[in-house]
Amino acid sequence: MTTLALDVDAVRARFPALASGVAYLDGPGGTQVPQAVIDAIAGYLRDSNANLGGAFAASRRSDELVDRAHDVAARFLGCRPREAIFGQNMTTLNFALTRTLGRGLQAGDEILVTRLDHDGNVSPWLELAHDLGLSVGFVELREDTTLDLADLERKLGERTRVVAFPLASNGVGTLTDAARIVELAHSAGALAWADAVHYAPHGPVDVAALGVDVLLCSPYKFFGPHLGLAFAREELLESWRPYTVRPAPGWETGTLAHELLAGFVAAVDYLDELGWDAIRVHERALGERFLAGLPPTCTLYGVPTIDGRTPTFAFTVAGLVPREVAERLAARGIAVWDGDYYAVELMTALGLQPEGAVRAGFVHYNTAAEVDRLLEALAEL
């Protein structure tokens, strides 16, 4: 399936959860998984469940799986296998990597983050600053929730060591100009530290093309199991001292969840089979349909068109708090999110705390009929 026309019915038949009739418009919080991912996880537990380094067959199969998972991660991210790091989740990996970087930072050094970030790329820096006497600055937003790159340029200084930013906002879907952010960071001698969690289900990630130094994402957001995946440039990894045990030097501490690595491999194989062009065309059509039909009782936040965003939409409904909207939609078999989705700075900047907003996010297994179903329910509300 590599043409631009996506056979959505055939796609949906591969996702057992979709047979329930629920309209899963909750993709930004975690996607459903195809049967191939389920089978891969179960298959590992049935046939190869063992720790690494043993002389027996199941252990050898586990060794092979771990190597293959790194090869597949390298293909997915556009890096070398030894630059790919698996962990429990993005946030846990980011705490580990920021602490490792922190070994070489000094009091007074500065980290820049953005108001668009998920807190998984904010709090690790705030805690590191607390421990080491660093400063953390915030790059501000324009009125349409795009990043103010002039503000970033003004705030860069000789003590700036890292610019942390998202490829796309998990709250309002806004895309960032990653190439320009990386260019500005590097011009100041700082590392470019990217959060690709929200972007990864919507388009290809190529760390070499982006020029980032570190990038993190979450396979459970792109049709895989609950895992974290990070890239860091080999030169950085060689210069850092990891927190790890002596018999197993490296970046992946303890025993990995091998069965989830098998599911990750199956998820990437699934995406390779589908092709990003088909996914993008279909998701764009869904987003345009939603924007065209949004009732006037709803207030949309973020970029007003499908250009410059993923098909993820934050909105409020007049007269109802977001939780009420989410509950009423759930009663109609429509799954959406409410709250701040850990986009704390964004929701504060938009004046939406403490209730946050309703968030509907479309991925390639969603249909035009599901978009219409949501719009009809919102109009009735």
C-alpha positions in Angstrom: 0.0 0.0 0.0 2.3 2.7 -1.2 0.0 4.9 -3.4 -1.5 8.2 -2.3 -4.9 6.7 -2.0 -5.3 5.1 1.4 -7.7 2.1 1.7 -9.0 3.2 5.1 -11.4 0.2 5.3 -8.4 -2.2 4.8 -6.4 -0.2 7.3 -9.1 -0.3 10.0 -9.5 -4.1 9.5 -6.0 -4.5 10.8 -6.8 -2.7 14.2 -8.9 -5.0 16.4 -9.9 -2.2 18.8 -11.6 -0.3 16.0 -14.3 -3.0 15.6 -15.8 -1.8 18.9 -17.6 1.1 17.2 -15.9 3.7 19.4 -14.5 6.6 17.4 -11.0 6.8 18.8 -10.1 10.5 18.3 -7.6 10.3 21.1 -4.5 9.6 19.1 -2.4 12.3 20.6 -2.7 10.5 24.0 -1.8 7.2 22.5 -2.9 5.3 19.4 -4.4 1.9 18.9 -2.2 -0.9 17.6 -2.6 -3.2 14.5 -2.9 -7.0 15.0 0.7 -7.4 13.8 1.9 -5.6 16.9 -0.2 -7.7 19.2 1.0 -10.9 17.5 4.7 -9.8 17.7 4.4 -9.1 21.4 2.6 -12.4 22.1 5.0 -14.3 19.8 8.0 -13.1 21.7 6.5 -14.1 25.1 5.6 -17.5 23.7 8.7 -18.4 21.9 11.7 -16.3 23.0 11.1 -15.0 26.5 14.6 -14.9 28.1 17.3 -12.6 29.2 20.3 -11.8 27.1 23.7 -13.4 26.7 22.7 -17.0 27.4 23.9 -20.1 25.5 20.4 -21.4 24.9 18.1 -20.8 21.9 15.6 -18.5 23.5 18.3 -16.2 24.8 20.0 -16.1 21.5 16.7 -15.1 19.8 16.3 -12.3 22.4 19.9 -11.1 21.5 18.9 -11.1 17.8 15.7 -9.2 18.6 17.5 -6.4 20.5 19.9 -6.0 17.6 17.1 -5.9 15.1 15.1 -3.4 17.2 18.1 -1.0 17.1 18.5 -1.5 13.4 14.8 -0.7 12.9 15.0 2.3 15.2 17.9 3.6 13.1 15.8 3.2 10.0 12.9 5.0 11.6 15.0 7.9 12.9 17.6 8.2 10.2 20.5 7.5 12.5 23.1 4.7 13.3 21.9 1.8 15.4 24.3 2.7 18.2 22.7 6.1 18.4 19.2 4.7 19.2 18.3 4.2 22.9 15.2 2.5 24.2 13.6 3.1 27.6 10.5 3.0 29.6 9.0 6.2 28.1 10.1 9.5 26.7 10.0 11.3 30.0 12.1 8.7 31.8 14.6 8.8 29.0 14.7 12.5 29.1 15.4 12.6 32.8 18.2 10.2 32.3 19.8 12.0 29.4 19.5 15.5 30.9 21.1 14.2 34.1 23.9 12.8 32.1 24.4 16.0 30.2 24.3 17.8 33.6 27.5 16.2 34.7 29.3 18.7 32.4 27.2 21.8 33.2 28.1 24.6 35.6 26.0 27.0 37.8 24.9 29.9 35.6 24.6 27.9 32.4 21.2 28.4 30.7 18.6 26.1 29.1 16.0 27.5 26.8 12.6 25.7 26.4 9.4 26.8 24.8 5.8 27.6 25.9 4.8 25.1 23.2 6.5 22.1 24.9 5.0 19.1 26.6 6.2 19.1 30.2 8.3 16.0 29.4 10.8 18.4 27.8 10.4 21.1 30.4 10.4 19.6 33.9 13.6 17.6 33.4 15.4 20.9 32.7 13.6 22.7 35.6 14.7 19.9 38.0 18.3 19.9 36.6 18.4 23.7 37.1 17.2 23.2 40.7 20.0 20.8 41.3 22.8 22.6 39.6 22.0 26.3 39.8 21.2 26.6 36.1 18.7 29.1 34.6 15.8 28.1 32.4 14.3 30.6 29.9 11.1 30.2 27.9 10.7 31.1 24.3 7.3 32.8 23.9 4.5 32.2 21.4 2.8 34.4 18.9 -0.9 34.9 19.1 -1.6 31.9 16.7 0.6 29.6 18.9 3.5 29.5 16.5 6.9 30.0 18.2 8.3 33.5 18.2 11.7 32.7 16.7 12.8 36.4 17.1 12.3 35.9 20.8 14.5 32.8 20.7 17.2 34.7 18.8 17.1 37.5 21.4 17.3 35.1 24.4 20.3 33.0 23.1 23.5 33.9 24.9 27.0 32.8 25.6 25.8 30.7 28.5 23.0 28.9 26.6 23.9 25.2 26.5 20.6 23.7 25.2 17.6 24.7 23.2 14.8 22.2 23.9 11.7 22.3 21.6 9.0 20.2 20.1 8.6 19.3 16.4 4.9 19.7 16.9 2.6 20.7 19.8 0.8 17.9 21.5 -1.8 20.5 22.7 -2.8 22.4 19.6 -0.9 20.6 16.8 1.3 23.6 15.8 4.4 22.6 13.8 7.7 24.4 14.5 10.4 25.5 12.1 12.9 22.9 13.3 15.5 23.8 10.8 15.6 27.4 11.9 15.6 26.5 15.6 18.5 24.1 15.1 20.4 26.7 13.1 19.9 29.3 15.9 20.9 26.9 18.6 24.0 25.8 16.9 25.0 29.4 16.0 25.1 30.0 19.8 27.1 26.8 20.5 24.0 25.1 22.1 22.6 21.7 21.6 19.3 21.3 19.8 17.1 18.9 21.9 13.9 17.9 20.1 10.7 16.3 21.3 9.2 14.3 18.4 6.5 12.5 20.4 3.5 14.3 18.9 4.9 14.6 15.4 6.0 11.0 14.9 2.6 9.4 13.9 2.1 12.1 11.3 5.3 12.2 9.2 8.8 10.8 8.8 11.5 11.7 11.3 15.0 12.2 9.9 17.5 13.3 12.6 20.2 13.8 10.0 18.1 16.2 7.9 16.9 18.0 11.0 20.4 18.4 12.4 19.3 17.8 16.0 21.7 16.6 18.6 19.1 14.7 20.7 15.5 13.6 19.8 13.0 11.7 21.8 9.7 10.0 20.8 7.2 7.4 22.0 6.3 4.3 20.0 2.9 4.1 21.6 2.0 7.3 19.8 2.8 5.7 16.4 0.8 2.5 16.6 3.3 0.5 18.8 3.6 -0.5 22.5 4.4 1.7 25.5 8.1 2.5 25.1 10.4 5.4 24.9 12.9 5.9 22.1 15.7 8.4 21.9 18.4 9.4 19.5 21.6 11.1 20.5 24.6 11.9 18.3 27.4 9.3 18.6 29.9 12.0 19.4 27.8 13.2 22.4 27.3 9.7 23.7 31.0 9.0 23.5 31.7 12.2 25.5 29.1 11.6 28.2 29.4 9.3 31.2 26.2 7.3 31.5 24.5 6.3 34.7 24.6 2.5 34.4 25.9 -0.7 36.0 29.5 -1.7 35.6 28.9 -5.1 33.9 26.7 -3.6 31.2 28.1 -0.2 30.1 25.7 1.7 27.9 22.6 3.8 27.9 19.9 1.2 28.3 19.9 0.4 32.0 18.7 -3.0 33.2 16.7 -5.5 31.2 14.6 -4.0 28.4 11.0 -5.0 27.8 12.0 -7.4 24.9 8.4 -8.2 24.1 7.7 -4.5 23.5 10.7 -4.2 21.3 9.1 -6.9 19.1 6.0 -4.9 19.0 8.0 -1.8 18.1 9.6 -3.6 15.1 6.1 -4.7 13.9 4.8 -1.1 14.2 7.6 0.4 12.1 7.2 -2.4 9.5 3.5 -1.5 9.4 4.2 2.2 8.8 6.8 1.3 6.1 4.2 -0.8 4.3 1.6 2.0 4.4 3.9 4.9 3.3 3.9 8.4 4.7 2.6 10.0 1.6 -0.7 8.1 1.8 -1.0 8.9 5.6 -0.4 12.6 5.1 -2.9 13.0 2.3 -5.6 11.2 4.3 -4.9 13.1 7.5 -5.0 16.5 5.8 -8.4 15.7 4.3 -9.7 14.8 7.8 -8.3 18.0 9.3 -9.8 20.2 6.6 -13.2 18.5 7.1 -13.1 19.2 10.8 -12.1 22.8 10.4 -14.8 23.4 7.8 -17.6 22.0 9.9 -16.6 23.2 13.4 -19.8 24.7 15.0 -19.8 28.4 15.9 -20.3 27.4 19.6 -16.8 26.0 19.6 -13.7 28.2 20.0 -10.6 26.8 18.3 -7.1 27.4 19.6 -4.0 27.4 17.5 -3.3 27.7 13.8 -6.7 28.3 12.1 -6.0 26.3 8.9 -4.6 22.8 8.3 -1.3 24.3 7.0 1.4 24.5 9.7 -0.2 21.9 12.0 -1.0 18.3 12.6 -4.7 17.2 12.6 -4.8 17.8 16.3 -7.3 20.4 17.6 -7.9 22.0 21.0 -11.2 23.8 21.5 -13.8 24.7 24.0 -17.6 24.6 23.8 -19.6 27.5 25.0 -21.3 26.9 28.3 -19.5 23.6 29.1 -16.3 22.9 30.8 -14.0 20.5 28.8 -14.6 17.6 31.1 -18.3 17.8 30.6 -17.8 17.8 26.8 -15.5 14.8 27.0 -18.0 12.9 29.1 -20.9 13.7 26.9 -18.9 12.6 23.8 -17.8 9.4 25.6 -21.5 8.6 26.2 -21.9 8.8 22.4 -18.9 6.5 21.8 -16.5 9.2 20.8 -13.1 9.3 22.7 -11.4 12.7 23.1 -9.2 14.2 25.8 -9.8 17.1 28.1 -7.4 19.0 30.4 -3.9 20.3 29.7 -2.4 17.1 28.3 0.9 18.1 30.1 1.2 21.1 27.9 1.2 23.3 31.0 2.9 26.4 29.7 0.8 26.4 26.5 -2.5 26.2 28.4 -1.4 28.8 30.8 -0.4 31.1 27.9 -3.8 30.6 26.3 -5.6 31.4 29.6 -7.2 27.9 29.7 -6.0 26.7 33.1 -7.1 24.9 35.2 -9.8 23.2 33.1 -7.8 23.2 29.8 -9.5 22.4 26.6 -11.1 19.5 24.6 -8.6 17.8 22.3 -9.6 15.8 19.2 -6.7 14.3 17.2 -7.0 12.4 14.0 -4.6 9.7 12.7 -4.7 7.7 9.5 -7.1 5.0 10.8 -9.8 7.6 11.4 -12.5 8.2 8.8 -14.5 11.1 7.4 -17.6 9.5 8.9 -16.0 9.8 12.4 -15.2 13.4 11.8 -18.8 14.1 10.9 -20.0 12.1 13.9 -17.9 14.4 16.2 -19.1 17.6 14.4 -22.7 16.5 14.7 -22.3 15.8 18.4 -20.6 19.1 19.0 -23.4 20.9 17.2 -26.0 19.2 19.4 -24.1 20.0 22.6 
